[in-house]
Amino acid sequence: MNAPQIIKTSTGEELVVIPKADYEALLHALEDAADVAIYDERKADLKTERTLPADVTMDVLRGSSRLKALRNWRKLTQAELAAAIGVSQGFLSDLESNRRKPSEQTSAMLAKALDIPGEWIEP
């Protein structure tokens, strides 16, 4: 990084001038820090003692709901998982998009069908 140039305005405000490459490097570092913050926030949201598989975590970080990420990890379609737990595909879609929350019974059925710990399913 090159030494910055300090310029004082007529009101006494100090401005810093840096090369564009240095500015872009700073932006990149800020974006990386923001990505880490998003990861930490989403990880804290999981509220689980057991660590999710890396593929599930990456899918969640890309914006999928946890349920959708788990279904994708198990390589199931919505229709297949819905049939396995005895609900409609539309209902499962609502669960995956967080338009509806699963009951305790539905959560238990999802956990069993996905062969995962129950705590991985959001209540």
Rosetta silent file (secondary structure, phi, psi, omega in degrees, C-alpha in Angstrom):
SEQUENCE: MNAPQIIKTSTGEELVVIPKADYEALLHALEDAADVAIYDERKADLKTERTLPADVTMDVLRGSSRLKALRNWRKLTQAELAAAIGVSQGFLSDLESNRRKPSEQTSAMLAKALDIPGEWIEP
SCORE:     score description
SCORE:     0.000 S_00000001
   1 L     0.000  133.344  179.186    0.000    0.000    0.000 S_00000001
   2 L   -79.536  158.609  178.693    1.353    3.421   -0.945 S_00000001
   3 L   -66.594  133.977  179.577    1.527    6.294    1.508 S_00000001
   4 L   -74.521  156.462  175.458   -1.702    8.283    1.491 S_00000001
   5 E  -104.157  129.241  179.208   -1.802   11.955    0.627 S_00000001
   6 E  -100.761  128.344  179.348   -3.578   14.175    3.161 S_00000001
   7 E  -121.494  133.363  176.457   -5.363   17.240    1.795 S_00000001
   8 E  -102.275  131.963  177.362   -6.942   19.912    3.996 S_00000001
   9 L   -81.830  173.394 -179.924  -10.024   21.708    2.757 S_00000001
  10 L   -65.186  -20.596  178.148  -10.674   25.390    3.384 S_00000001
  11 L   -90.903   -1.131  178.391  -12.904   24.384    6.319 S_00000001
  12 L    95.269   -3.590  179.043  -10.125   22.339    7.907 S_00000001
  13 L   -70.529  136.852  179.109  -11.528   18.944    6.991 S_00000001
  14 E   -96.463  130.935  177.434   -8.822   16.421    6.179 S_00000001
  15 E  -113.564  145.714 -179.745   -9.252   14.261    3.085 S_00000001
  16 E  -112.412  130.231  178.668   -7.176   11.184    2.303 S_00000001
  17 E  -113.964  125.390  177.906   -6.139   10.381   -1.256 S_00000001
  18 L  -130.699  157.546  177.229   -4.922    6.876   -2.043 S_00000001
  19 L   -61.665  150.372 -177.418   -4.201    5.050   -5.297 S_00000001
  20 H   -58.215  -39.396  179.975   -7.175    3.292   -6.864 S_00000001
  21 H   -61.379  -39.554  177.614   -5.519   -0.129   -6.453 S_00000001
  22 H   -66.882  -40.627  177.581   -5.179    0.495   -2.705 S_00000001
  23 H   -60.512  -45.480  179.900   -8.809    1.628   -2.524 S_00000001
  24 H   -65.251  -35.678  176.806   -9.948   -1.548   -4.311 S_00000001
  25 H   -65.155  -39.152  177.302   -7.851   -3.691   -1.948 S_00000001
  26 H   -65.013  -42.794  176.968   -9.540   -2.005    1.025 S_00000001
  27 H   -59.915  -42.821  179.432  -12.975   -2.662   -0.497 S_00000001
  28 H   -62.087  -42.089  179.056  -12.072   -6.306   -1.005 S_00000001
  29 H   -64.082  -38.761  178.120  -10.963   -6.600    2.630 S_00000001
  30 H   -66.559  -39.206  177.627  -14.243   -5.037    3.780 S_00000001
  31 H   -63.896  -41.180  177.425  -16.237   -7.475    1.631 S_00000001
  32 H   -61.774  -42.082  179.110  -14.289  -10.377    3.153 S_00000001
  33 H   -64.262  -38.457  177.878  -15.054   -9.061    6.635 S_00000001
  34 H   -65.593  -39.649  177.324  -18.738   -8.768    5.722 S_00000001
  35 H   -62.499  -41.483  177.787  -18.732  -12.362    4.453 S_00000001
  36 H   -63.566  -41.154  179.094  -17.215  -13.537    7.730 S_00000001
  37 H   -63.592  -41.522  177.830  -19.865  -11.600    9.668 S_00000001
  38 H   -63.230  -44.814  178.082  -22.652  -13.197    7.593 S_00000001
  39 H   -58.980  -48.301 -179.849  -21.153  -16.629    8.176 S_00000001
  40 H   -61.079  -40.822  179.332  -20.890  -16.018   11.921 S_00000001
  41 H   -64.685  -46.088 -179.476  -24.473  -14.730   12.070 S_00000001
  42 H   -67.982  -36.036  177.751  -25.885  -17.685   10.165 S_00000001
  43 H   -64.693  -41.873  178.226  -23.836  -20.128   12.210 S_00000001
  44 H   -64.892  -34.558  179.140  -25.180  -18.588   15.413 S_00000001
  45 H   -64.384  -24.228 -177.653  -28.710  -18.849   13.994 S_00000001
  46 H   -66.645  -29.983  176.813  -28.318  -22.604   13.690 S_00000001
  47 L    43.794   50.470  179.467  -28.382  -22.973   17.498 S_00000001
  48 L  -131.886  146.636  178.149  -27.262  -26.548   17.343 S_00000001
  49 L   -82.343  -30.427  179.367  -24.585  -28.429   19.182 S_00000001
  50 L   -87.839  134.207 -177.987  -23.965  -30.834   16.313 S_00000001
  51 L   -75.079  133.800  176.013  -22.160  -29.354   13.356 S_00000001
  52 L   -70.747  151.690  174.547  -24.005  -29.420   10.055 S_00000001
  53 L   -59.087  148.936 -176.951  -22.266  -31.058    7.091 S_00000001
  54 H   -56.546  -40.617 -179.398  -20.142  -28.634    5.079 S_00000001
  55 H   -62.339  -38.052  178.659  -22.356  -28.986    1.970 S_00000001
  56 H   -66.977  -46.233  179.850  -25.407  -28.010    4.020 S_00000001
  57 H   -58.951  -43.683  179.996  -23.605  -25.044    5.551 S_00000001
  58 H   -64.246  -39.353  178.798  -22.459  -23.822    2.129 S_00000001
  59 H   -64.120  -40.488  177.654  -26.005  -24.114    0.751 S_00000001
  60 H   -64.877  -43.168  179.164  -27.319  -22.091    3.712 S_00000001
  61 H   -63.348  -27.796  177.544  -24.610  -19.464    3.178 S_00000001
  62 L   -80.976   -3.408  174.118  -25.715  -19.202   -0.458 S_00000001
  63 L   115.434   -5.726  178.405  -29.208  -18.322    0.755 S_00000001
  64 L   -72.438  152.052  171.697  -31.097  -21.613    0.998 S_00000001
  65 L   -70.106  161.087 -179.648  -33.167  -22.313    4.075 S_00000001
  66 H   -60.930  -42.212 -179.308  -31.748  -24.965    6.343 S_00000001
  67 H   -61.927  -44.270  179.032  -34.548  -27.399    5.436 S_00000001
  68 H   -63.672  -41.506  179.462  -33.960  -26.955    1.712 S_00000001
  69 H   -62.623  -40.680  178.226  -30.211  -27.362    2.196 S_00000001
  70 H   -66.132  -41.994  177.895  -30.756  -30.582    4.147 S_00000001
  71 H   -61.894  -45.315  178.613  -33.134  -31.919    1.486 S_00000001
  72 H   -61.535  -40.036 -179.873  -30.639  -31.076   -1.262 S_00000001
  73 H   -61.116  -36.833  178.361  -27.862  -32.728    0.749 S_00000001
  74 L   -84.606    2.379  176.962  -29.927  -35.920    0.880 S_00000001
  75 L    57.018   45.987  177.589  -30.539  -35.558   -2.883 S_00000001
  76 L  -113.463  147.134  171.605  -34.322  -35.589   -2.542 S_00000001
  77 L   -83.557  165.234  175.133  -36.878  -33.588   -4.500 S_00000001
  78 H   -58.963  -42.980 -178.495  -39.597  -31.703   -2.684 S_00000001
  79 H   -61.387  -41.869  179.918  -42.121  -34.230   -3.986 S_00000001
  80 H   -64.511  -46.202 -179.539  -40.078  -37.178   -2.677 S_00000001
  81 H   -68.176  -41.084  178.635  -39.620  -35.695    0.800 S_00000001
  82 H   -59.075  -44.546  179.499  -43.239  -34.545    0.977 S_00000001
  83 H   -64.211  -37.012 -178.323  -44.429  -38.054    0.099 S_00000001
  84 H   -65.170  -30.132 -178.824  -42.085  -39.572    2.686 S_00000001
  85 H  -107.092    0.545  175.261  -43.646  -37.535    5.493 S_00000001
  86 L    76.569   36.208  175.029  -47.209  -37.499    4.169 S_00000001
  87 L  -126.137  169.125  178.392  -47.649  -33.828    3.305 S_00000001
  88 L   -77.999  157.298  177.047  -48.216  -31.999    0.032 S_00000001
  89 H   -62.363  -36.653  178.824  -45.319  -30.652   -2.001 S_00000001
  90 H   -63.639  -39.457  177.569  -46.804  -27.153   -1.611 S_00000001
  91 H   -63.901  -43.986  178.284  -46.779  -27.468    2.178 S_00000001
  92 H   -63.034  -39.435  177.203  -43.135  -28.553    2.090 S_00000001
  93 H   -59.555  -42.180  177.563  -42.365  -25.621   -0.195 S_00000001
  94 H   -62.573  -38.090  177.527  -43.940  -23.291    2.386 S_00000001
  95 H   -65.491  -43.998 -178.611  -41.746  -24.830    5.098 S_00000001
  96 H   -65.905  -31.911 -178.658  -38.614  -24.439    2.991 S_00000001
  97 L   -93.039    6.892  178.409  -39.368  -20.811    2.209 S_00000001
  98 L    63.604   21.486  173.214  -40.186  -20.089    5.876 S_00000001
  99 L   -76.162  -22.973  177.183  -43.758  -19.080    5.021 S_00000001
 100 L  -136.095  154.904  175.925  -44.830  -21.732    7.555 S_00000001
 101 L  -108.399  139.988 -179.661  -43.167  -23.298   10.564 S_00000001
 102 L   -74.078  145.802  172.636  -43.255  -27.045   11.103 S_00000001
 103 L   -71.348  170.572  177.265  -45.066  -28.481   14.111 S_00000001
 104 H   -60.857  -39.291 -179.480  -43.065  -30.650   16.504 S_00000001
 105 H   -65.531  -44.512  178.965  -44.597  -33.718   14.874 S_00000001
 106 H   -64.473  -40.766  177.450  -43.712  -32.526   11.359 S_00000001
 107 H   -59.076  -43.178  179.963  -40.182  -31.657   12.518 S_00000001
 108 H   -64.549  -41.170  179.017  -39.778  -35.158   13.919 S_00000001
 109 H   -65.552  -40.366  178.018  -41.029  -36.720   10.676 S_00000001
 110 H   -62.766  -45.641  179.851  -38.664  -34.536    8.628 S_00000001
 111 H   -59.924  -42.794  179.660  -35.713  -35.477   10.825 S_00000001
 112 H   -65.790  -46.322 -178.482  -36.546  -39.170   10.483 S_00000001
 113 H   -64.365  -34.461 -179.894  -37.075  -38.981    6.706 S_00000001
 114 H   -88.400   -7.151 -178.557  -33.811  -37.044    6.255 S_00000001
 115 L    55.705   55.527 -178.508  -31.979  -39.280    8.766 S_00000001
 116 L  -133.979  163.142  174.270  -30.669  -36.298   10.719 S_00000001
 117 L   -63.481  141.734 -179.210  -30.699  -35.154   14.355 S_00000001
 118 H   -58.159  -30.781 -177.783  -33.996  -33.507   15.273 S_00000001
 119 H   -68.582  -12.959  177.292  -32.240  -30.349   16.417 S_00000001
 120 H   -77.359  -15.442  178.290  -31.244  -29.638   12.814 S_00000001
 121 L   -92.997  127.717  179.468  -34.888  -28.964   11.957 S_00000001
 122 L   -68.940  136.470  177.467  -36.059  -25.502   12.891 S_00000001
 123 L   -70.272    0.000    0.000  -39.125  -25.516   15.179 S_00000001
